[in-house]
Structures are given as C-alpha cells and as structure tokens.
C-alpha cells in the first residue's frame, strides 16, 4: 500500500474528521477546488486524498463536479457486518483460548472499563447528543480492542476501512428504543462467556450482536 504524502494525509484527515463529526452532510455536492483552498493545499494531493476516501468508503466521487458523503444502503450494511463477523469471530476464538494470559487479562480489564463507561453514558444518551456520541465511541472501542488483540496489521487496516460503515450502521441501530440497554447486556454476556472459557458461546453471542442491525432493519421493513 502506497504511503500518503504529508499534504495528502492532511487533506484526508481534514475531510474524514468533517464527515465523522457530522459537519459534512449527505446529499450535498462538495467542491474539490473549494476544499483545496480551505485546507490550503494544491489540487493534486487533495485529489489523491479524495481517491483514498472513496476507496475507504467515506465518499462517492462525482466526476468533474466533486464528491458526496456516502450513504448507507442495505447491501453496504449487510456486507460490512458480514466482514465484521468473520474478523471479530476469529478474534474471539483466539482470545478465548488465551484469556488467562497476562495479555488476555489486560483485555478483559479494558473491556470491563468500556462497559462501565457505556452504562454511564447511556443514562443521558436520550437527551444529550454528546452522551450518545461517547456511547457509540465506547462501543466501537470495545470491538476494535478485539481486533487489535491479534496484532494483525491486515485485520486492523481492513477494519479501519469499515469504520465509517460501522458508524453509520451503529447510529441507525442505536436510535431504536431500548437498544442501548440491549447492547450493554450483550457486551456483558460476551465478556462473561470469555471469562468462563466458553469460546463457542462468546462467538455465538458476538454474531447475534453484530447481526442485530440487519434484524432490526428487516423487522422495520
């Protein structure tokens, strides 16, 4: 994979930050030229950054016009969740087999802390966008820690490329009434299975948890 230049990385991070913060909106056509002027870089690194953002699933490039924020469709949601099941499912079996090691115990402590934080943020998530945002961040961190446990750079790069689709899927699913509490309960059940060396149970709990947005979507349709 070709490394990004400094200016290309600057443009990439700027646009990605605007997307994840919600400052860039769907159904708006953004100009490459105007963004180059705003960020203060030439059009070549900006164009390269946009190509990377398109490859990573954040935007859709409109030739000769600019780009739009990528929106979630049913196919995107299903495919991103299937990839997550494959990666996190493999990680779960590996973690379960080494849960009593110092590394495994450190992971358990980290996951327990994230659940505590999620529970605290859930109390105000219904009335505070900031609390909901922090809840989602903790949820993402919980799953990312499973992937990082493997020390597999290919897994991590692939997972990072899914991050925007993951965020869109999470945002949609977590707005459902009661879903925050269900999410915490599923994380707790998963953690309990790991602690008790029930790797297959942890795997099944994880898959059911990750597939929930599809079940919610199918039910609503």
C-alpha positions as CSV (number, residue, x, y, z in Angstrom):
1,X,0.0,0.0,0.0
2,X,1.4,3.4,-1.1
3,X,2.1,5.7,1.8
4,X,0.2,9.0,1.8
5,X,2.3,12.2,1.4
6,X,2.1,14.7,4.2
7,X,-0.3,17.0,2.3
8,X,-2.4,14.1,1.2
9,X,-2.7,12.9,4.8
10,X,-3.6,16.4,5.9
11,X,-6.4,16.6,3.4
12,X,-7.6,13.0,4.2
13,X,-7.7,13.7,7.9
14,X,-9.5,17.0,7.5
15,X,-12.3,15.6,5.3
16,X,-12.6,12.4,7.3
17,X,-12.9,14.5,10.5
18,X,-15.6,16.6,9.0
19,X,-17.5,13.5,7.9
20,X,-17.3,11.8,11.3
21,X,-18.3,14.9,13.2
22,X,-21.4,15.4,11.0
23,X,-20.2,18.7,9.6
24,X,-20.3,17.3,6.1
25,X,-23.9,16.3,5.2
26,X,-25.4,13.7,2.8
27,X,-26.9,14.9,-0.5
28,X,-24.6,17.9,-0.6
29,X,-22.1,18.2,-3.5
30,X,-18.7,19.3,-2.2
31,X,-16.2,21.0,-4.4
32,X,-12.6,19.8,-4.7
33,X,-11.4,23.2,-5.7
34,X,-13.0,25.0,-2.7
35,X,-11.7,22.4,-0.3
36,X,-8.2,22.8,-1.6
37,X,-8.4,26.5,-0.9
38,X,-9.9,25.9,2.5
39,X,-7.3,23.5,3.6
40,X,-4.5,25.4,1.9
41,X,-3.1,22.7,-0.3
42,X,-2.9,22.2,-4.1
43,X,-5.4,20.1,-6.0
44,X,-3.1,17.2,-6.6
45,X,-2.8,16.0,-3.0
46,X,-6.5,16.9,-2.5
47,X,-7.5,14.7,-5.4
48,X,-5.3,11.9,-4.1
49,X,-6.9,12.2,-0.7
50,X,-10.4,12.0,-2.2
51,X,-9.4,8.9,-4.1
52,X,-8.3,7.3,-0.8
53,X,-11.5,8.4,1.0
54,X,-13.5,6.9,-1.8
55,X,-11.6,3.6,-1.6
56,X,-12.2,3.6,2.2
57,X,-15.9,4.0,1.8
58,X,-16.4,7.6,3.1
59,X,-17.4,9.4,-0.1
60,X,-18.7,8.9,-3.6
61,X,-16.8,10.9,-6.3
62,X,-18.9,12.7,-8.9
63,X,-16.6,13.1,-11.9
64,X,-15.8,16.7,-12.9
65,X,-18.1,18.0,-10.1
66,X,-16.8,17.0,-6.7
67,X,-18.0,14.4,-4.2
68,X,-20.8,13.5,-1.8
69,X,-20.8,11.7,1.5
70,X,-21.5,8.0,1.1
71,X,-24.9,6.9,2.4
72,X,-25.7,3.6,3.9
73,X,-27.7,1.2,1.8
74,X,-28.9,-2.4,2.6
75,X,-26.1,-4.0,0.6
76,X,-23.4,-1.9,2.3
77,X,-24.8,-2.7,5.7
78,X,-25.0,-6.4,5.1
79,X,-21.6,-6.7,3.6
80,X,-19.8,-4.7,6.3
81,X,-21.5,-6.7,9.0
82,X,-20.5,-10.0,7.4
83,X,-16.9,-8.9,7.2
84,X,-17.0,-7.9,10.9
85,X,-18.4,-11.3,11.8
86,X,-15.6,-13.0,10.0
87,X,-12.8,-10.9,11.6
88,X,-14.2,-10.5,15.1
89,X,-15.4,-14.1,15.2
90,X,-11.9,-15.3,14.5
91,X,-10.5,-12.9,17.1
92,X,-13.0,-14.2,19.7
93,X,-11.9,-17.8,19.4
94,X,-8.2,-16.7,19.7
95,X,-8.9,-14.5,22.7
96,X,-10.9,-17.3,24.5
97,X,-8.0,-19.7,24.1
98,X,-5.6,-17.2,25.8
99,X,-7.9,-15.4,28.2
100,X,-5.8,-16.5,31.3
101,X,-2.6,-15.0,30.0
102,X,-1.5,-11.5,31.1
103,X,-2.5,-10.2,27.7
104,X,-5.9,-11.8,28.0
105,X,-6.5,-10.5,31.5
106,X,-5.5,-7.0,30.4
107,X,-8.0,-7.1,27.6
108,X,-10.8,-8.2,30.0
109,X,-10.0,-5.3,32.3
110,X,-10.2,-2.9,29.3
111,X,-13.5,-4.3,28.1
112,X,-15.0,-4.1,31.6
113,X,-14.0,-0.5,31.8
114,X,-15.6,0.3,28.5
115,X,-18.9,-1.4,29.6
116,X,-18.9,0.7,32.8
117,X,-18.4,3.9,30.7
118,X,-21.2,2.8,28.2
119,X,-23.6,2.3,31.1
120,X,-22.8,5.8,32.4
121,X,-23.2,7.4,29.0
122,X,-26.5,5.5,28.4
123,X,-28.2,7.4,31.2
124,X,-28.1,10.7,29.3
125,X,-27.9,9.4,25.7
126,X,-31.6,10.1,25.2
127,X,-31.3,13.8,25.9
128,X,-27.6,14.5,25.0
129,X,-26.0,14.1,21.6
130,X,-22.6,14.3,23.3
131,X,-23.5,11.3,25.6
132,X,-24.8,9.3,22.7
133,X,-21.6,10.1,20.7
134,X,-19.5,8.9,23.6
135,X,-21.6,5.7,24.0
136,X,-21.0,4.9,20.3
137,X,-17.3,5.7,20.7
138,X,-17.0,3.2,23.6
139,X,-19.0,0.6,21.6
140,X,-16.6,1.0,18.7
141,X,-13.6,0.8,21.0
142,X,-14.9,-2.4,22.6
143,X,-14.9,-4.1,19.2
144,X,-11.7,-2.6,18.0
145,X,-9.9,-3.9,21.0
146,X,-10.8,-7.4,19.9
147,X,-9.2,-6.8,16.6
148,X,-6.1,-5.1,18.0
149,X,-5.6,-8.1,20.3
150,X,-4.4,-10.1,17.3
151,X,-1.5,-7.7,16.4
152,X,-2.5,-8.3,12.8
153,X,-1.9,-5.2,10.7
154,X,-4.0,-6.6,7.8
155,X,-7.0,-7.1,10.1
156,X,-6.6,-3.6,11.5
157,X,-6.3,-1.9,8.1
158,X,-9.4,-3.8,6.8
159,X,-11.3,-2.9,10.0
160,X,-10.4,0.7,9.8
161,X,-11.7,0.8,6.2
162,X,-15.0,-0.4,7.5
163,X,-15.2,2.2,10.3
164,X,-17.5,4.6,8.5
165,X,-19.9,1.9,7.5
166,X,-19.8,0.6,11.1
167,X,-20.5,4.1,12.4
168,X,-23.5,4.6,10.1
169,X,-24.9,1.2,11.0
170,X,-24.4,1.8,14.7
171,X,-26.0,5.2,14.5
172,X,-29.1,3.8,12.8
173,X,-29.5,0.8,15.1
174,X,-28.9,2.5,18.4
175,X,-31.7,5.0,17.9
176,X,-34.2,2.2,18.4
177,X,-35.9,2.3,21.8
178,X,-34.1,0.1,24.3
179,X,-31.2,-0.7,22.1
180,X,-28.6,0.9,24.3
181,X,-29.5,-1.3,27.2
182,X,-29.6,-4.4,25.0
183,X,-26.2,-3.5,23.6
184,X,-24.7,-3.3,27.1
185,X,-26.3,-6.6,28.1
186,X,-24.9,-8.3,25.0
187,X,-21.4,-7.0,25.8
188,X,-21.7,-8.2,29.4
189,X,-22.9,-11.7,28.2
190,X,-20.0,-11.8,25.8
191,X,-17.5,-10.8,28.4
192,X,-18.9,-13.4,30.9
193,X,-18.5,-16.2,28.3
194,X,-14.9,-15.2,27.7
195,X,-14.1,-15.2,31.4
196,X,-15.7,-18.7,31.8
197,X,-13.7,-20.1,28.8
198,X,-16.9,-20.6,26.8
199,X,-15.4,-19.6,23.5
200,X,-18.2,-21.0,21.3
201,X,-20.8,-19.2,23.4
202,X,-18.9,-16.0,23.2
203,X,-18.7,-16.5,19.4
204,X,-22.4,-17.0,19.1
205,X,-23.2,-14.1,21.3
206,X,-20.9,-11.9,19.2
207,X,-22.5,-12.9,15.9
208,X,-26.0,-12.3,17.2
209,X,-24.9,-8.9,18.5
210,X,-23.3,-7.9,15.2
211,X,-26.2,-9.1,13.1
212,X,-28.8,-7.2,15.2
213,X,-28.9,-4.1,12.9
214,X,-29.9,-6.4,10.0
215,X,-32.7,-8.0,12.1
216,X,-33.9,-4.5,13.2
217,X,-33.9,-3.3,9.5
218,X,-35.8,-6.4,8.3
219,X,-38.3,-6.0,11.1
220,X,-38.9,-2.4,10.2
221,X,-39.2,-3.1,6.5
